[in-house]
Amino acid sequence: MHSLGFRTDLMLRRLAGATVEDRGDHLLVRTPANPTFYWGNFLLFANPPAPGDGTRWLQLFADELPDASHVAIGVDGTAGDLGAAQELVEAGLAAEVNTVLTADRLGQPFRDVGDAVLRPLHSDDDWRQALELRSLVYGGDTPAYRVFVSRQLEEARVLADTGCAVYVGAFVDGVL
């Protein structure tokens, strides 16, 4: 695994109860507690697609995650090489390259920024506000989206409560 982003994601997926299975040329990631979480239920390939891989990868996804209403396929790497992604794009997937931030040293974990106080989410109200904010920002006010985000935040809260992660909010006058 070359991508620090995917290494981190897989670590968090495992801590949150997902299964990660090595299938030889790809990893199968399943998050039973949140089946609508795209990047909790996906295939991760070690190399970009070669000509002809698109159709095979889509069939693998359908075979491995038959109940999924989405398709999420990742490719490990740090160079942004999309390979022969055209088959996947023609099938309706969007090809994208993500940038992952890293640090060579850690700074002060929390500091105030203007009127905002940066601090970990901890109370029921903090987590409720996180649900409302995500729904507002991402325009997901459908019942299905709220179920997905509620499950995602429940998972995040368990990780925070067990000391495996910290989720930080910017609060102004107590409002996230």
N, C-alpha and C positions, 0 to 999 in steps of 0.2 A: 504494500500500500504506500503510494508516494504522496498522495494528497493529505495534508494535515487536516483539511476540512472534513474529508470522508473518514479519516481515522477518528477524529473527535466525534463525528456523528455516530459512527458505529459503537464507540465506547458509550455514548449516552443512550443509544438504542438498547444496548445490552443492560445497562444499569436500570433502564425503565421497564425491563421485562420482555423486550423483543428477542426474537431468535435470529441468529445470523448463521446461515448454513453455507459451507463451501461446496459449490457444485462444479469445481474444476476450472472452468473458464469464467465463472461469475459467482458472486455471492447472492444468496437469497435472503432478504431481510423482511421479517414479518412482525407486525405489532398487533397481536390479537386484541388487545384492549382498545385499539383505535384503528379499525380496518379502513376508515376513510382518510387516514393520514397518508398522503402521497409519499412523503419521504420517510415514512415509517414502514411502508410496504412497497419494496422496490427491488430491482435487480441492479447489481453493481458489477460492471465488467472491468477487467484489468487493462484492456486496450481499446482504442477507438474502433468503431466498426470498419470492417473491410467491405469491399463490394460484395453484396449478397447477404451480409449479416443482418440487415434491417428486418427482413421478413422472418428470419430465424429467431432474432431477439424478440420480436413481437409475439411469435408463437410460444417461445419459452415463457414470456411473461403471462400469457393466457393460460398456459399449462400450470405454472407455479402458483399463480394468484388468481384462480378462476372466478372468485367472487368479487374481485376488485372492479370498481366502476371507473377506474382511471388507469393510466399507464405511466409509470415512472421508471426510467432507466438512467443510471449514472455510469460515468466512465472515469476511472481513476486517472490521475495525471496532474501535472503542474504546468504544462506548456500550452494548454488551451487547444490542443489538437482535436478537432471534431471528426477526423477521418472521413469515411464515406457515409455521412449522415443523411444524404439526400433521400434514401428509401424511407427513413424514419420521418423526415419532414413531409414527404409526400403522403405518408400515412396519417398525417395530422399532428404529429408531435412538434414541439418547438425546440430547436437546438439552441442551447445557451451555454456560455462559459461564465462561471462564477469566480469572483475574487475572494480569497480568504485572508483576513488580517492576522498577522502574527506579531509577536513582540520578542525582542531579544532580552528584555528585562521587564520586570514588573514595577509599576509605579504605585502611588497612593491609590487604594482601591475605591474610596468614595470621597467625593468633595462636593461642596455646594457650587452651583453654577447659576449666577445671578440670583433670581428669586427661588430657583428650584433646589430642592434637597435631594441628593441621590442616596438611596438606601435600599437594602434588600426588601422584597415583598415578604410579609410575614403574617398579617392578620387576614381573617375571612374577608374583611372589607377591601384590603389591598388586592386580593385575588379576584374579588367581584369586579373591582374597578378595571383590572387587567382584562377581564372578559369583555366588559363594556367598551373599553378602548380599542381592543383588537377588532371587535365587531364594527365599530365606527370607522376606524382607519381603513380596514380592508373591505368595507361595504358588504360584509357577510351577515345580513340580518335575517337570513332564512333559517328555519328550524334546523335543517341539516347542518348548516355551517356552525350554528351555536352548539350543537351536540359535538361536532368535531373539535371546536376550540375549547369547550368545557373539558373534554377528555384530555386534550393536549395540556391544558393548564393543571388539571388534576395530576397528571404525570409529572409536570414541572414542580408542583408543590411537594410531591412525595420525594423527588430528588433533592429539593431544598431542605425538607424536614429531616432527611437522613444524612445531610452534610455532603452529598455528592455534587451539588450544584448551588449556585447563587443566582437568583433572578432579581435584577435591580430595576427600580423605577425612579423616575424623576417626579417629585411631588411638589406642588405649589399650593400652599395653604391646605395641605392634607389631601389634595386631589391629584391623582396620577395623570 
